[in-house]
């Protein structure tokens, strides 16, 4: 009887060791294959999700660098319907084909908030339409985040 109790204790010890080992290995592998981004998008929201045709609204974007030593180039690409314009202040963002883009060098440990204005319009004969806006974020040329925002545009 004493022997089976000892075997049970050994089995429990082996199981506890196996569980702890599995947790440690999976945590290590997750960190290795899914590293935490060195730049975080802490905000990417529309100021208003409903706007009159031809009026401005904006996207608020906040970026936070977790890198203590290096600056990084962040590029944000915006796409939507052809009747949606993206502006920095009152000037159109640069664009390639139908993709507007904004670039910013984010210094080490910096936080940066940027407002990108949006001026949507409606085609003649349409009184209301929902536009999908896609923002794709790149750090040093590598995509790391994307966000879809829906904007309802109506006649005044």
Helices and strands as residue ranges (DSSP letters): H 2-33, E 39-46, E 50-52, E 56-65, E 72-79, E 84-88, E 91-92, E 95-96, E 99-106, E 111-120, E 128-139, E 142-154
